[in-house]
Amino acid sequence: MSAIEAAAPTRSAASVQRHETLHVLARSKTFLAGATIVGFWVLCAIFQARFFQDPNALSVHQLASPSGSHWFGTDRNGRDTFARVIAGARDILEIAPAATLLGTVLGTALGLVMGYFRGIVDDVLGRLVDAVLSLPVVIVALLAIVSVGPSKQTTILVVGFVFTPLIARTVRSAVLSERELEYVSAAQLRNERAPYILFAEILPNVLQPVIVEFTVRLGYAVFTVATLSFLGFGIPPPSPDWGVQVADHYGFLSGGFAVWPVLFPSLAIASLVIGVSLLADGIAQGFDG
């Protein structure tokens, strides 16, 4: 049997598996609900500047309740809360996915190395990973941002770095199982180099847990970015970032009035986190189904 003939069934099996996974996702109410929520905010981020008013436009109506002219009321500066909530999706959907992608790439590479080489390499890197994981995520992020100053780029790098060891641990577990399979032994007998075995042989077979881990961490990234902004270490004002909006107005809650500038950005954060979580659950079900 030729190499082409031998490879054909493998490609066919992979194609069938992808088709089955897509079929499960298309019928998954969890996945569709998550995709709808996330898709809504993505569309808001893309088309905000074209179809919605300027989120920084001022008016004389300060801390106004929701009305026909201001659907979500106004903030303390008279800015339309609805426009600011819609515009706030852009920043968080730029930072959170970029940070998650960075953490996934670095964590996957680290997990591949740890799981494949094992021994002293795994021990040394594993201790470093455990040391980072022992620290609270927000505290590590705050210390790093204070050192270099808040910005989009800094937040992406910090959150990505914090997620790296978490993803590395998951990938390492998957690689430990794959390392013992025959296709890895065959590649070693052919004297293939380690980078080739890691990225051409093992990586395609651990993509499922990597994709699931990415979607799970994306939800955490949204919450982490919003938390940093709320604490004053994210995107500086006058950005319409949701965390910034909550931080600017939570002091007005004590009087029992002007809840709208806090309520609606908080609901936006919650809805996006829930949407990403549903998306992650749906993808996990699709791979298991």
C-alpha positions as CSV (number, residue, x, y, z in Angstrom):
1,M,0.0,0.0,0.0
2,S,1.4,3.4,-1.0
3,A,1.8,6.3,1.5
4,I,-1.0,8.2,-0.3
5,E,-3.4,5.2,0.1
6,A,-2.5,4.8,3.7
7,A,-3.0,8.5,4.4
8,A,-6.4,8.6,2.7
9,P,-8.4,6.8,5.5
10,T,-6.9,9.1,8.1
11,R,-7.9,12.2,6.2
12,S,-11.4,10.7,5.7
13,A,-11.8,9.9,9.4
14,A,-10.7,13.4,10.3
15,S,-13.1,14.9,7.8
16,V,-16.0,12.8,9.2
17,Q,-15.1,13.8,12.8
18,R,-15.1,17.5,11.9
19,H,-18.5,17.1,10.2
20,E,-19.9,15.4,13.2
21,T,-18.6,18.1,15.5
22,L,-20.1,20.8,13.4
23,H,-23.4,18.9,13.3
24,V,-23.5,18.7,17.1
25,L,-22.6,22.4,17.4
26,A,-25.4,23.4,15.0
27,R,-27.9,21.5,17.1
28,S,-26.6,22.6,20.5
29,K,-28.9,25.2,22.1
30,T,-26.1,26.1,24.5
31,F,-23.6,26.9,21.7
32,L,-26.2,28.8,19.6
33,A,-27.2,30.9,22.6
34,G,-23.6,31.7,23.4
35,A,-22.8,32.5,19.8
36,T,-25.9,34.8,19.6
37,I,-24.9,36.8,22.7
38,V,-21.2,37.1,21.7
39,G,-22.1,37.8,18.1
40,F,-24.4,40.7,19.2
41,W,-21.6,42.4,21.1
42,V,-19.1,41.8,18.2
43,L,-21.5,43.5,15.9
44,C,-21.9,46.4,18.4
45,A,-18.1,46.8,18.5
46,I,-17.8,46.8,14.7
47,F,-20.7,49.1,13.8
48,Q,-20.9,51.4,16.9
49,A,-19.2,54.3,15.2
50,R,-21.5,54.1,12.1
51,F,-24.9,53.5,13.6
52,F,-24.8,54.9,17.2
53,Q,-24.1,58.4,18.6
54,D,-20.9,59.6,20.0
55,P,-20.4,58.0,23.4
56,N,-18.6,61.2,24.6
57,A,-21.2,63.7,23.5
58,L,-22.4,65.8,26.4
59,S,-25.9,67.1,27.2
60,V,-27.6,69.1,30.0
61,H,-29.4,66.0,31.3
62,Q,-27.2,64.6,34.0
63,L,-28.0,61.3,35.7
64,A,-31.3,61.2,33.9
65,S,-33.5,58.1,34.1
66,P,-34.2,56.0,31.0
67,S,-36.5,57.8,28.5
68,G,-37.3,57.9,24.8
69,S,-34.3,60.1,24.1
70,H,-31.9,58.3,26.4
71,W,-32.8,54.6,26.5
72,F,-30.4,53.8,29.4
73,G,-30.4,57.2,31.0
74,T,-27.4,59.5,31.2
75,D,-24.3,59.5,33.4
76,R,-23.0,62.3,35.7
77,N,-21.6,64.2,32.7
78,G,-24.8,64.0,30.7
79,R,-23.4,61.4,28.3
80,D,-25.9,58.8,26.9
81,T,-25.4,55.5,28.8
82,F,-26.8,53.4,26.0
83,A,-24.2,54.8,23.5
84,R,-21.4,54.3,26.0
85,V,-22.5,50.7,26.7
86,I,-22.5,49.9,23.0
87,A,-19.2,51.6,22.5
88,G,-17.6,49.9,25.5
89,A,-17.8,46.6,23.7
90,R,-15.0,47.6,21.3
91,D,-12.3,47.9,23.9
92,I,-13.1,44.8,25.8
93,L,-13.4,42.7,22.6
94,E,-10.0,44.0,21.4
95,I,-8.2,43.3,24.7
96,A,-9.8,40.1,26.0
97,P,-9.4,37.9,22.9
98,A,-5.9,39.2,22.2
99,A,-4.8,38.5,25.7
100,T,-6.4,35.0,25.6
101,L,-4.8,34.3,22.3
102,L,-1.4,35.3,23.6
103,G,-1.8,33.2,26.7
104,T,-3.0,30.2,24.6
105,V,0.0,30.4,22.2
106,L,2.5,30.7,25.0
107,G,0.8,28.2,27.2
108,T,0.4,25.6,24.4
109,A,4.1,25.9,23.5
110,L,5.1,25.5,27.2
111,G,2.8,22.6,27.8
112,L,4.1,20.8,24.7
113,V,7.7,21.1,25.9
114,M,6.8,20.0,29.5
115,G,4.7,17.0,28.4
116,Y,7.1,15.8,25.7
117,F,10.5,16.1,27.4
118,R,9.4,15.4,31.0
119,G,12.3,14.7,33.4
120,I,14.2,17.7,34.6
121,V,12.7,20.0,32.0
122,D,9.2,19.2,33.2
123,D,10.3,19.5,36.9
124,V,11.9,23.0,36.5
125,L,9.2,24.4,34.3
126,G,6.5,22.8,36.5
127,R,7.9,24.5,39.6
128,L,7.8,27.9,37.8
129,V,4.3,27.3,36.7
130,D,3.2,26.3,40.2
131,A,4.9,29.5,41.6
132,V,2.9,31.7,39.2
133,L,-0.3,29.8,39.9
134,S,0.1,30.3,43.6
135,L,-0.3,34.1,43.2
136,P,-3.8,35.7,42.8
137,V,-4.4,36.6,39.2
138,V,-5.6,40.2,39.9
139,I,-2.7,40.9,42.3
140,V,-0.1,39.8,39.7
141,A,-1.8,41.9,37.0
142,L,-2.0,45.0,39.3
143,L,1.7,44.8,40.2
144,A,2.7,44.4,36.6
145,I,0.5,47.3,35.4
146,V,1.6,49.6,38.2
147,S,5.3,49.0,37.1
148,V,4.8,49.9,33.5
149,G,1.6,52.0,33.4
150,P,-1.9,51.2,32.2
151,S,-2.6,50.8,28.5
152,K,-4.3,48.4,26.1
153,Q,-0.9,46.8,25.2
154,T,0.1,46.4,28.8
155,T,-3.2,44.8,29.8
156,I,-3.0,42.3,26.9
157,L,0.6,41.3,27.9
158,V,-0.2,41.0,31.6
159,V,-3.4,39.0,31.2
160,G,-1.8,36.8,28.6
161,F,1.2,36.1,30.9
162,V,-1.1,35.3,33.8
163,F,-3.1,32.8,31.6
164,T,0.0,31.1,30.2
165,P,0.7,28.7,33.1
166,L,-3.0,27.7,33.4
167,I,-3.2,26.7,29.8
168,A,0.3,25.1,29.9
169,R,-0.9,22.7,32.7
170,T,-3.9,21.6,30.6
171,V,-1.9,21.1,27.5
172,R,0.8,19.2,29.4
173,S,-1.8,16.7,30.6
174,A,-3.0,16.1,27.1
175,V,0.6,15.7,25.7
176,L,1.5,13.1,28.4
177,S,-1.2,10.8,27.0
178,E,-0.3,11.5,23.3
179,R,3.5,11.0,23.9
180,E,3.0,7.3,24.5
181,L,1.1,6.6,21.3
182,E,2.6,4.8,18.3
183,Y,2.7,7.8,15.9
184,V,5.1,9.6,18.2
185,S,7.3,6.5,18.5
186,A,7.3,6.2,14.7
187,A,8.4,9.8,14.3
188,Q,11.2,9.3,16.8
189,L,12.4,6.2,14.9
190,R,12.5,8.3,11.8
191,N,14.9,10.6,13.7
192,E,12.5,13.5,13.4
193,R,13.5,16.6,15.3
194,A,11.7,17.5,18.5
195,P,10.1,20.7,17.1
196,Y,8.6,18.7,14.2
197,I,7.2,16.1,16.6
198,L,5.8,18.7,18.9
199,F,4.1,21.0,16.4
200,A,3.5,18.7,13.4
201,E,2.6,15.5,15.1
202,I,1.4,16.1,18.6
203,L,-0.1,19.6,18.4
204,P,-2.9,18.6,15.8
205,N,-4.0,15.9,18.2
206,V,-4.3,18.1,21.2
207,L,-6.1,21.0,19.5
208,Q,-9.5,20.1,21.0
209,P,-8.5,20.8,24.6
210,V,-6.6,23.8,23.4
211,I,-9.7,25.3,21.7
212,V,-11.9,24.5,24.8
213,E,-9.3,26.1,27.1
214,F,-9.2,29.2,24.9
215,T,-12.9,29.7,25.1
216,V,-13.0,29.1,28.8
217,R,-10.1,31.6,29.5
218,L,-11.8,34.1,27.2
219,G,-14.6,34.4,29.7
220,Y,-12.1,34.9,32.5
221,A,-10.3,37.5,30.4
222,V,-13.4,39.6,30.0
223,F,-14.0,39.6,33.7
224,T,-10.3,40.3,34.5
225,V,-10.1,43.2,32.0
226,A,-13.3,44.7,33.4
227,T,-12.0,44.3,37.0
228,L,-8.7,46.0,36.2
229,S,-10.6,48.9,34.6
230,F,-12.9,49.2,37.6
231,L,-9.8,49.4,39.9
232,G,-8.3,52.1,37.7
233,F,-5.6,50.0,36.2
234,G,-7.1,49.3,32.8
235,I,-8.0,51.7,30.0
236,P,-8.0,55.3,31.4
237,P,-11.0,57.6,31.1
238,P,-12.8,59.0,29.2
239,S,-12.9,55.5,27.6
240,P,-16.5,54.0,27.5
241,D,-15.0,50.8,28.9
242,W,-17.6,49.0,31.0
243,G,-15.4,48.7,34.0
244,V,-14.6,52.5,33.9
245,Q,-18.3,53.3,33.7
246,V,-19.0,51.3,36.8
247,A,-16.1,52.8,38.7
248,D,-17.1,56.3,37.8
249,H,-20.7,55.9,39.1
250,Y,-20.8,53.3,41.8
251,G,-20.6,56.0,44.5
252,F,-24.0,57.3,43.5
253,L,-25.7,54.0,44.5
254,S,-25.5,54.9,48.2
255,G,-28.3,57.5,47.8
256,G,-30.6,55.1,46.0
257,F,-30.7,57.0,42.8
258,A,-28.8,57.1,39.5
259,V,-28.4,53.3,39.3
260,W,-28.5,53.3,35.5
261,P,-24.9,54.2,34.7
262,V,-23.9,51.3,36.9
263,L,-26.6,48.8,36.2
264,F,-26.4,48.6,32.4
265,P,-22.5,48.4,32.1
266,S,-22.7,45.6,34.8
267,L,-25.3,43.8,32.8
268,A,-23.2,44.1,29.7
269,I,-20.2,42.5,31.4
270,A,-22.3,39.7,32.8
271,S,-24.0,39.0,29.5
272,L,-20.7,38.8,27.6
273,V,-19.2,36.5,30.3
274,I,-22.3,34.3,30.2
275,G,-22.2,34.2,26.4
276,V,-18.6,33.2,26.3
277,S,-19.2,30.5,29.0
278,L,-22.2,29.1,27.0
279,L,-20.0,29.1,23.9
280,A,-17.3,27.2,25.7
281,D,-19.7,24.6,27.1
282,G,-21.2,24.2,23.6
283,I,-17.8,23.6,22.0
284,A,-16.8,21.1,24.8
285,Q,-20.1,19.2,24.1
286,G,-19.4,19.3,20.4
287,F,-16.0,17.7,20.8
288,D,-17.4,15.1,23.3
289,G,-20.4,14.3,21.2
